[in-house]
Amino acid sequence: MKVENKTTPSEKGQTVLNVLRIAVTNALDKKQKLGQYAVVWDGQKTVLSGNDAPGK
């Protein structure tokens, strides 16, 4: 399998990326409204965010 790195995604790839961003945003908003914590990556480590996150 050959992997090509492009600087910009194709039109279909951009559409998929936008749909995934919307889905993740909706899921995180739902978790926040339900008072649940979320685990996210800040670029260097995992971060637990939310009022009921372990260790808070």
RAKAKA-V944045 format. One record per residue. RES is the residue in three letters. SS is DSSP state (hx for helix, st for strand, lp for the rest). NEAR is the number of other C-alpha atoms within 8 Angstrom. Layout:
<<RES	SS	NEAR> <RES	SS	NEAR>>
This chain:
<<MET	lp	2> <LYS	lp	3> <VAL	lp	4> <GLU	lp	4> <ASN	lp	4> <LYS	lp	5> <THR	lp	4> <THR	lp	4> <PRO	lp	8> <SER	lp	6> <GLU	hx	6> <LYS	hx	7> <GLY	hx	8> <GLN	hx	9> <THR	hx	8> <VAL	hx	8> <LEU	hx	8> <ASN	hx	8> <VAL	hx	8> <LEU	hx	8> <ARG	hx	8> <ILE	hx	8> <ALA	hx	8> <VAL	hx	8> <THR	hx	8> <ASN	hx	8> <ALA	hx	8> <LEU	hx	9> <ASP	hx	8> <LYS	hx	8> <LYS	hx	11> <GLN	hx	10> <LYS	hx	7> <LEU	lp	6> <GLY	lp	9> <GLN	lp	11> <TYR	lp	12> <ALA	st	10> <VAL	st	8> <VAL	st	8> <TRP	st	8> <ASP	lp	7> <GLY	lp	4> <GLN	lp	5> <LYS	lp	6> <THR	st	8> <VAL	st	8> <LEU	st	10> <SER	st	9> <GLY	lp	10> <ASN	lp	8> <ASP	lp	8> <ALA	lp	11> <PRO	lp	5> <GLY	lp	3> <LYS	lp	5>>
